[in-house]
Amino acid sequence: MIIDAWISNLIDCAFAEDFVSDDITTMALVSSDQVGGASIVIKEKGVLAGVDLVREVFHRIDPDIVIDVFLQDGSRVKMGDVVARVEGRVASILRVERVVLNFLQRLSGIASDTSKYVEAVAGLPVRIMDTRKTTPGLRTLEKYAVKVGGGKNHRVHLGDGILIKDNHLVSLLNEGLNLSQVITRAKRRGSPKLRVEVEVKSVAEAVEAVGAGAEVVMLDNMSLDDMRVAVKSIGGRALVEASGGITLSNVRDVAQTGVNFISVGAITHSYHSLDISLDLDRCGGK
């Protein structure tokens, strides 16, 4: 992970949100010169993501803190695994404990959930993708975690590709345009470097979209039977994405319809944060 200006600002915001410089409990109880160590410990099976953030957060609060990292992003972890050891001023460690765990638990949760979907379609020629259904301000990190889990990023932002969705179609249908004319307008006015993707809800719309020149067709909340017919009707003239209502229990069935991509909003909007703790040493022992 590259810690760029955007991510640095996120860390600053997390510090400000938690008042790390005004931790009244730590200031009241812990001597500023007390030195100790702590371990970051995994409490359940999953995929790790966000280790570089951990290092950055600790060094931002106290450059003298020493961090020994034992596991890297993408590592498959289990209960009891130690991600890292931290040595330094106890007050500094305590001030950012929650910030560290908030980042690490959430990103590892996204990576872990993504990996489950990837594993569910193993052996089939399909890729699991995310969506823009992300936590405001955290999209860069959450989409990074998706890649760590083996997934592929869909559009990162609105300037990253042309995706004609249902409300775009309603707006232009109200102007009197049909689906083919909407796609023609998008191709004429958009950058030739960007693929035009269209969300459709029926086999007929999928066929019309491809005939009008769409490079990607998104089958939105379609039945498995309709997906199979749509894929066959498109016949390789465009890439096909399945979206809507995707769960771990049905994702392999969807993949077997022949689609190229499956987008899963749940991996960034309804993920399970991985259980991870920061445990301070007792009596100086490790």
N, C-alpha and C positions, 0 to 999 in steps of 0.2 A: 504494500500500500504506500502510495506517495502522499506525504503530509503536505498538502498545498495550502495556499492562503485561505481557501474556503473552509477546509477542515480545521485549520488553526483558529479561525473565527468561531467555528462550532464549539471548540474546546473552551474558548474564552466565554462564550455564551453559557456553556454548562457551568463554568466556574462562577459566573455572575449569578446565575439562577440559584445555585446552591449556597451562595455567600461563603465560599471556601476561605476567604480571608477574614471572615468574622464568625468562625466556628466557636461559639461561646462555650459549648460543652468541653471541647478539647482545651481551649484556653484556660478554663477554670480548673481542669483536672490534671492535665499532662504537662510536665516540665518541658520547656522548649529545648533543653539539651539532652533529653532522654533519647537514647539510640536503641533500636531494636530491628527485628525482622518480621516478615510476614510471607505467607505462601498464598498464591492464587490457585484454588483447588476446584476441580470439576466434580459436580455432584450427580451427573447423569450422562448417558451416552449421547454423543452428537458429533458435530463438525465445528471446529474452532475457527473463529474469525474475529479480527480486531486487535491482534497482539501489538501491532505497531502503534495503535492508539493508546494502549496501556503504557507503553514506554514513553510516549510523548506527554501524556498527562502527568506522569510522575516527574519527569524532568522539567516540565513547565512549572510545577509547584515548588520543586526543590532540585536544582541541578546536581546536588551532592548525593542524591539517592542512587544507589547501585542496584541495577536490575539484571538478574540472570534469567534469560528466557530459555525454556526447555522444549517448548512446543510451538510450532509455527502455524500460520493460517492454513487451513485445509487439512490439518491433522484430524484424524478420527479419534475421538477421546471417549473415555469411560469414567465412571465414578472412581474418585481417588487419584486421578492423574493430576500432577502439579504442572500448571502452565508456566509459572515463573516464581522466582524468589526475589523479594524486595528487601533491601537493607538501607537503613538511614534513620533520620529523625522520625520518631513515632508520631509526633504531632503532624508532620507533613503527610505521612501515610494515611492517617485517619481523616485528614481534611478532604482527601480526594478518593477515599474508598468507594463512595457511592457513585461518583462520576465514572471511575474506572469500570465498576461492575455494570452500570447502566449501558455503557457502550459495548462492553464485551458480551454481556448476556444477550442483548438484543441482536447484535450482528451474528453471534454464534447460533442464535435461534433461527434466524433467517437462513443461514448456511445449512443448518441441520434439516430444516423443513424442505428446503430446495433439494437437498441430496436425496430425500425420501421419494420425491417425485421423479428425479433422475433415475434412481434405482428401479422404480416401478415400471419404467419404459425401457429398461436395459435390453439391448439386442435389437431394438427397432430403430429404423432410420428417421428419428424425430428428435427435436430439441425442445426442452422446457424453457419457456421465457417468462420474464416478469412483466409487469405493467407499470403505469404511472400512479398506481394506487399506493403511494408511499407516505411516510410521515413527513409533513411539511418541514423543510429545512434539512432533512436527513437523507434525501434521495440518493446523493452521491455515495454515501456509506452503505445504504441498504442495497443498492444495485451492485456495489462491490461485493457484498456478502452473498448475493445471488450467484455471482460468478465463482466465488470460492466454493459454493455448494455444487458447482457443476452446471449451473443454468446459464442461459444466454440473456443478455439485456435487449429488451424491446426499445422503443424510443426513450431516450433519456429526458427529453423535454420537447416542447411543441415545435421547436425549430429543427428537430432531428429527423423529420420525415413527414410525408403527407399521408394522413390517415383519415379517410372520409367516414365519419361515424353517423349514427342515426339522426342526430340533431342537425348535422350539416345537411343531410339529405332532406329533412323536413323543411329546413329554411329555403333550400333551392327548389324543392318541389312546389313550395308556395309561390315561387317566381314563375312556375310553369315549366321547369326543366324536368326531364326524365333522368333515370339513372345513367344512361349512356352519355347524355349531354353534360351531366355533372362531372363525370370522369374526364370527358374531353376538355372541359374548362380547366380542371385541375392540371391536366398534362400540358395544356397550352400556357397556363399562367405560372405553374410551378417550375422549379429548377430541374433541368434535364438530368442532374446528378442524383435526384431523389426518386425513389420508387413510389408509385402511387398504390396505396393499399385501401381497400374498400370493405366496410363491414356490411354483410348481407345476412338475411334471415330466411332465405329459401333457396332451393336449387335453381329456380328460374332466375333469381337475382344474381346468383353466382355465375351462371352461364352468360348473362347479359354483361356483367362486370368484366369478365375476361374478354368478351367480344369487343368491348369498348377500349381495351388496352390496359386494364389494371394489371399490375405486376404481382400483387399479393391480394388474395381474397380471404377475408376473415369470416369464418362461419360462426355466427353468433347464436349461442343457445339452441343449436340445431340437434335433432335426434341423431342417434348413431346411424340409423338407416339413411337419413337424408345426407349425413356427412359422406357416407360411402358413395351415394349416387352423385353428390357434388364433386367429389374427388375424381370419380370416373369420368364425369361430364367435362371437367376442366382438362383432363387428359395431359397434364404436364405443361400446359400453356401458361400457367402462373403458379406461384407458390401458394400453398394453402395453410391457413392458420385456424385452429379451433380455439374458441374462447367462450367463457360463460358456463357456470355450473360444474367446473372441473374440480374433482376431489381425488384423494388417493385411491378411493375405491373404484373409480371409473376411468382414471387417466390412461390405464393400459388399453382398455376397450376403445377409447377415443384414438389412441395412437395407432391401433390396428385398422382404423378406417383408411389409413394412407395419408393423413395430413403431414405436412412438413414441420409445423410448429404447434405447440400447445402453450397458450399463455394462461398463467395462473396468478390471479390477483392475490389469493390468500397467502402466498409466500412472503408478501410484504405488508399486508394489512391485517392478517389474522394469525400471525406466526406465534409459536410457543417459545418464549425466551428460555435459553438454556440455563439450568440451575448451576451457578458458579458462586463461590464464596472467597473472601479474603480473610485469612485466619492469622491473627497476630501470634507470634511465638510467646510461650510462657517461660519465665525464668531463664531467658536467653537461649533456650534450646531450639533446635530446628526440627 
